[in-house]
C-alpha cells in the first residue's frame, strides 16, 4: 500500500485530475471553430447543466458570448494530436477544423456544429456567465445529446466505455484504462447461487 500520509502544503492551485480534454465547437457550420477545454464538467442532473471555463482573450470566447451556444465534444484517444493542437492554436488565424481534419456536422438544436469524429457531443445553451479572474465560466443547459450509433447496443444503452476516451491529468494525456467497478458496486448485494441451478 502506498503511504500518502505525509503531505506538502502549497498555496491553492488549479489542480484536479483526471479531466476530460473536451473539444468545444462554436461559431457556425459555415464558419466553425474549435478550442480544447479541460476545465469542464457536470453541475446538475435535472435539468442537465454543464460548464466550461474560458479565458476572455481566446478567440472562441467572443463567438460563444455572441451566440450563447457551444458544443462539448468528447474525443477518443485517437484524436490526441487534434486535441493538443486545438489547445495551442488560435482560431483567429487558423481554420482548426481543416488543420486537424475534423468534420463539422449540423447540431440538432444549436447553431454551433458538432464534431463527427467524436463519439459524444453535448449541445449547450449558455444560461449564465461568471467572471472569476483568469477564466470566465459559461454555465449552460445541455439541450441535446448526440451519441454515435455504433456505440448504442441492442438494448439502447450507450456503451461509452468502448470509445477509448481521452483523459487529461496534470498536463499529460491518457487513454482511459481498465474498468474496476461500476456506480454503486460497493453496496450492491452479490447474487446468491440458487439451489435449483445445480440440475
ZISULSUL-V26022 format. One record per residue. N is the residue number from 1. SS is DSSP state (~ for helix, > for strand, _ for the rest). PHI is phi as a letter, one per 20 degrees, with the letter a starting at -180 (999 if undefined). Layout:
BEGIN
N:SS:PHI
N:SS:PHI
END
This chain:
BEGIN
1:_:999
2:_:f
3:_:e
4:_:d
5:_:f
6:_:e
7:_:d
8:_:d
9:_:e
10:_:d
11:_:f
12:_:g
13:_:c
14:_:f
15:_:c
16:_:c
17:_:a
18:_:e
19:>:c
20:_:e
21:_:f
22:>:f
23:>:e
24:>:e
25:>:e
26:>:b
27:>:m
28:_:c
29:_:f
30:_:f
31:_:c
32:>:e
33:>:c
34:>:b
35:>:c
36:>:e
37:>:c
38:_:e
39:_:e
40:>:b
41:>:r
42:>:d
43:>:d
44:>:b
45:_:e
46:_:c
47:_:f
48:_:f
49:>:c
50:>:c
51:>:b
52:>:c
53:>:d
54:>:c
55:_:f
56:_:g
57:_:f
58:_:f
59:~:g
60:~:f
61:~:g
62:~:f
63:~:f
64:~:f
65:~:f
66:~:f
67:~:e
68:_:m
69:>:b
70:>:a
71:>:c
72:>:e
73:>:d
74:>:e
75:_:e
76:>:f
77:~:g
78:~:f
79:~:e
80:~:g
81:~:f
82:~:f
83:~:f
84:~:f
85:~:f
86:~:f
87:~:e
88:~:d
89:_:e
90:_:d
91:_:f
92:_:f
93:_:c
94:_:c
95:_:e
96:~:f
97:~:f
98:~:f
99:~:g
100:_:d
101:_:l
102:_:e
103:_:d
104:>:e
105:>:d
106:_:f
107:_:f
108:_:f
109:_:c
110:_:c
111:_:f
112:_:f
113:_:e
114:>:e
115:>:d
116:_:g
117:_:f
118:_:e
119:_:f
120:>:b
121:>:c
122:>:d
123:>:e
124:>:c
125:>:c
126:>:f
127:>:d
128:>:a
129:>:d
130:>:d
131:>:f
132:_:d
133:_:q
134:_:f
135:_:c
136:>:d
137:>:d
138:>:e
139:>:e
140:>:b
141:>:e
142:>:e
143:>:e
144:>:b
145:>:c
146:>:d
147:>:d
148:_:f
149:~:g
150:~:f
151:~:d
152:>:e
153:_:e
154:_:f
155:_:e
156:_:n
157:_:e
158:>:e
159:_:e
160:~:f
161:~:f
162:~:e
163:~:e
164:_:l
165:>:f
166:>:e
167:>:c
168:>:c
169:>:c
170:_:l
171:_:n
172:>:c
173:>:d
174:>:c
175:>:e
176:_:g
177:_:e
178:_:f
179:_:f
180:_:c
181:_:r
182:_:c
183:_:g
184:_:n
185:_:f
186:_:f
187:_:d
188:_:f
189:_:f
190:_:f
191:_:f
192:_:e
193:_:f
194:_:f
195:~:f
196:~:e
197:~:e
198:~:e
199:_:f
END
